[in-house]
């Protein structure tokens, strides 16, 4: 079934590239979100901006519809995922976890944490560890790191949230190494 063309009163709203993911979905920024509300907001907004609605419109309108739809899809992907949502909130707070810039980039992990990671990797290489037990332990640490990040976000402490999420990224990569070792 072909999508109906919008009437002039249903014109595509102007695209704002600076709108944050929560605002794009009509939600208040925060870690605690109602997954059903996120889904409903996404579906409601996607009906308004879906490119199929503007298939016979001019090229500028079609391009704008694609921009809207792409940005909305990205907002939905991030806000519905608990880890990506926490990382995004840290980014909104001024820390880009994907950057190594000393000003506003990801914080460096604590020395003790890095030493522990090296020792654990060495134990895997030497075969001196039960991989299933280690995997279970790292999964628990992943959850604890996310909980620590959320506590930081809830307290408005973006620095501690960022540090916890950096630890979580290291642990996530380590978990992949464990899975590779398990085979």
C-alpha positions in Angstrom: 0.0 0.0 0.0 1.5 3.3 -1.0 1.9 6.0 1.6 -0.5 9.0 1.2 1.0 12.3 0.3 0.8 14.8 3.2 -1.5 17.7 2.8 0.0 21.2 3.1 -1.1 21.4 6.7 0.9 18.2 7.4 4.1 19.6 5.9 7.4 18.3 7.1 8.7 20.3 10.2 12.1 22.0 9.8 15.0 19.7 10.5 17.1 20.7 13.5 20.5 18.9 13.4 21.3 20.2 16.9 18.3 18.5 18.6 19.4 15.9 21.1 18.1 12.3 20.9 15.7 12.7 23.8 14.1 15.9 22.4 13.9 14.3 19.0 11.7 11.7 20.6 9.8 14.2 22.7 11.2 12.8 26.0 13.0 14.4 28.9 16.7 13.6 29.1 17.5 11.1 31.8 18.7 7.5 32.3 15.4 6.2 33.5 13.0 5.8 30.6 9.8 3.9 30.0 10.6 1.6 27.1 7.0 1.6 26.0 7.0 5.4 26.0 10.2 5.4 23.9 8.6 2.9 21.4 5.3 4.9 21.2 7.2 8.2 20.7 9.3 6.7 18.0 6.4 5.2 16.1 4.3 8.4 16.4 7.2 10.6 15.1 8.2 8.2 12.4 4.7 8.4 10.9 5.2 12.1 10.5 8.6 12.2 9.0 8.8 8.8 7.1 10.3 9.4 3.6 7.5 7.4 1.9 5.1 10.2 2.8 7.1 12.6 0.8 7.9 10.4 -2.2 6.3 12.8 -4.7 7.5 16.0 -3.0 10.4 18.0 -4.3 14.0 16.8 -3.8 14.7 19.2 -0.9 11.7 17.9 1.0 12.6 14.3 0.2 16.1 14.9 1.5 14.8 16.6 4.6 12.5 13.6 5.2 15.5 11.3 5.0 17.5 13.5 7.4 14.5 13.4 9.8 14.1 9.7 9.5 17.8 8.9 9.9 18.1 11.2 13.0 15.0 9.7 14.5 16.2 6.1 13.9 19.5 7.0 15.6 17.8 8.6 18.5 15.6 5.6 19.0 18.6 3.2 18.7 20.5 5.1 21.4 17.7 5.9 23.8 16.3 2.4 23.9 19.7 0.8 24.7 20.7 1.1 28.3 24.5 1.3 27.7 24.3 3.7 24.7 21.8 5.8 26.6 24.3 6.2 29.5 27.1 7.0 27.1 25.0 9.6 25.3 24.0 11.3 28.6 27.7 11.5 29.5 28.3 13.1 26.1 25.5 15.6 26.7 27.3 16.3 30.0 30.4 17.3 28.0 32.5 14.1 27.9 33.0 12.3 24.6 33.9 8.7 25.4 35.0 8.2 21.7 37.6 11.0 22.0 41.1 10.9 23.6 41.2 14.7 23.8 42.4 15.7 27.2 39.7 18.3 27.3 36.3 16.7 27.1 37.5 13.2 26.0 37.3 9.9 27.7 39.1 9.8 31.1 42.0 7.5 31.5 41.3 4.4 33.5 42.9 4.1 37.0 46.3 2.5 37.0 45.2 -0.3 39.4 42.4 -1.3 37.0 44.8 -1.4 34.0 47.3 -3.6 36.0 44.4 -5.9 37.0 43.4 -6.2 33.3 47.0 -7.1 32.3 47.2 -9.7 35.0 43.9 -11.3 34.0 45.0 -11.4 30.4 48.2 -13.1 31.4 46.3 -15.6 33.4 44.3 -16.5 30.3 47.4 -16.8 28.2 49.1 -19.1 30.8 45.9 -21.2 31.1 45.8 -20.5 34.9 42.1 -19.6 35.1 38.7 -21.2 34.7 37.4 -19.3 31.7 33.7 -19.8 32.5 34.2 -18.5 36.0 36.1 -15.6 34.7 33.4 -14.9 32.2 30.8 -14.9 34.9 32.9 -12.5 37.0 33.4 -10.1 34.1 29.7 -10.1 33.3 29.0 -9.1 36.9 31.7 -6.4 36.7 30.0 -5.1 33.5 26.7 -4.7 35.3 28.4 -3.1 38.3 30.2 -0.6 36.0 26.9 0.3 34.4 25.2 0.7 37.8 28.1 2.9 38.9 27.7 5.0 35.8 23.9 5.4 36.3 24.5 6.4 39.9 26.9 9.0 38.7 24.4 10.3 36.2 21.6 10.4 38.7 23.9 12.4 41.1 24.9 14.8 38.3 28.5 13.5 38.5 29.3 13.1 34.8 33.0 12.6 35.6 32.4 9.4 37.7 29.8 8.2 35.2 32.3 8.6 32.3 35.0 6.8 34.3 32.7 3.9 35.0 31.7 3.7 31.3 35.3 3.7 30.3 35.9 0.7 32.7 32.9 -0.9 31.2 34.3 -0.6 27.6 37.5 -2.2 28.7 35.6 -5.0 30.4 33.4 -5.5 27.3 36.5 -5.9 25.2 38.0 -8.3 27.8 34.8 -10.3 27.7 35.1 -10.7 23.9 38.7 -12.0 24.5 37.4 -14.5 27.0 34.8 -15.7 24.5 37.5 -16.1 21.9 39.6 -18.1 24.3 36.6 -20.3 25.2 36.2 -20.9 21.5 
